[in-house]
């Protein structure tokens, strides 16, 4: 089974390959570059689901099963922000340090720090396949803390405290993180959907 991930990120492609291989034997993950799809995909949806579907549809135009994901951090006291704007919360896309600083500034003097990481994955089958598109969602609950802890992970991981492990997501090894993370949960559900249709 070949799947095109709506991304050019080699680390993300490798991560999906490892995670899905646990459930589906012989699966091969391709990137947009691998199938000759170039240019930026405009993520102008208002929800994680809409953005994931936009990306998956572009990937499926390759003739293979297309997969797109959108994820972010949702903080209860901030009405769900940064949400779909997590990667560009402070303005520039992917500036983790600036995003973390702004989040902590916005949480100053707020006692309720509960939050959740959300990952939504959309799976779109090639045109004419006759199978319905699938959308799955994974979440991990925790809270934001004021100090940076850990060298692993990325994004908001160093300030996202996960109570069952008494650590931030940046303090735990990748395999442990994948077993409890929002992305890990969503990928397991995606694998179940793909196996149903195999």
N, C-alpha and C positions, 0 to 999 in steps of 0.2 A: 504494500500500500504506500503510495506517494502522497505527500501533503505539502502544499506550498504555504509557508508562513509569511504573512504580510509584514515582512521586516527585512532589513539589510544587516541587522545586528548579528554578528557571528556568534557572540556569546549566548544570545537569546535562542538562536537556532540550535546551538549545541545543547543548551539546557533542555529545550523541548524534545530533542532527539533522545537524551538520556531518560527524561521522565516518561515519555510515551513508550519507550522501548521496554519499560518495566511491565507494561500491560499488553502491548501489541508486538508480536514477533515479526521481524522483517520490515518494520516501518521505516520509511526514509523521509526526512524533512529537507525540503528545498527552500531556499530564500527567493525573494523577488528577483535578485540578480541572477540566480541560477536558471530562471525561466525567461529572462529577458524582459522583465517589467521594470521600467525606469521611471524617474520622476517622483515627486513627493505626493503622498496621499493626504488630502485635506480632511482632517478630523474635525468636522464642524457639528457633530452631534451634541446633544445636550445631556446625554446619559452615557454611562459606560457601554451599555448594550448597543446604542446607536453607533458609537465610534468603532466598536469591535466589528459590527456588521459591515460598516463602510469598508474597512480594511479587508475583511474576509471576501467580500464581493470582488474587489480588485484582484486578490490572489487567485480566486476561482476562475477569473477570465483567462487563466493560463491553460485551462482544460483539466486541471487536477483539482482535488478537494482543496478549498481555500480556508485558511484559519487566520483569524485576526483577534487580537486581544486588546483590552484597555483596562488599566488598573490605576488605583490611586488610594489616597488616605482620606477617610471621612471622619472628621472630628465632631462629636455630638454637640459640644458647647458652641461650635462655630456654624451650626446649621448644616453640617455635612461638608463644609469646605475643608481643605481645598478641592476635594472631589475630582471631577474630570480635568481640573486645571492643576493637578498635583505636580506634574513635571515642569510647569511654567508658572507656578504660584507667584514667584517673585518677579516675573517678567520674562526672563530669558529661559528658553527650553533647556532642561537638563542641568541647571545650576543648583546642585544639591545643597551646597553650603548656604546660598542665599535663600533657598526655599525653607530650610530648617530654621534659619535665623528669623525669617518673617513669621513662620508658624509660632515659634516660641515668643516672639514679641506680641503676637495676637492672643496668645494664651496667658500673658502676664496678668496676675491677680485673678485668674479664673481657677477655681478649685476643681471643678469637674473636668478631668483630663481624658475621659474615656474616648476611645477611637477604634476604628476598624480599618484594616486594609481590605480592599475589595479587588477582585480580579474577575472580569467577565471575558469569556472566550466564545467567539462566534465561529461556526463551521458552516461553510456554504459549499454545496455540491455543484459540480459543473453543470452548465446549462443543458437541459434535456435529460438530465439524470433521473428526474421524477421523484427525487427524495427531498423531503422538507429540510430547510435550514435548521440548525440547532444552536441554541444559546445556553451556556452553562455559567454558573457564578460560584465563586468561592470566597470565603471571608475568614479573617482571623481577628479576634478581638483582643484589645489590650488597652494601654494608656500611654500618653506622651509624658516624658519626664524632662526636666530642665537641663540635665547633663548629658553629654555625648559619652556613650559607652560602647566599646567594641570596634574592631577594625574590619569586620566582614560586612557583607551585604552592600547596599547602596541606597540612595534616596533618603527616606526618613528612618531607615532601620536603626541608626545609632541612638535615636531618641524615642523609639517605639518599644515600650516595655511589655513583655509577654509573661504574665503572672505564673502560669504553670511551670515555667523554667526558671523563674526569678532572674531573668536576664533580658537584655534588649535583643532584637533579632540580629543585630550586628555582632553579638557576643557568642552566638551559637554556630557550630559547623554547618556548612551548606546542606549536608544530607539530613541533619536534624531539622533545619529550617524548612527544607522542601516537604518534610513529613507533616508539618503543621501549618505551612504558609497558605495564604489565599490562593497563590498560583498553583501550589501543590494540590489543594482541594479541587480547584477548577479543572486542572489537567486530568485528574482521576475521573471526574465526571465526563469530561470530553472523551476519554478512552472508552468509557462504558457506552457512550452514544455511538462511537465509531464501530465498536465491536458488534453492537446491535445490527448495524447496517452492512457488516462485512459479507 
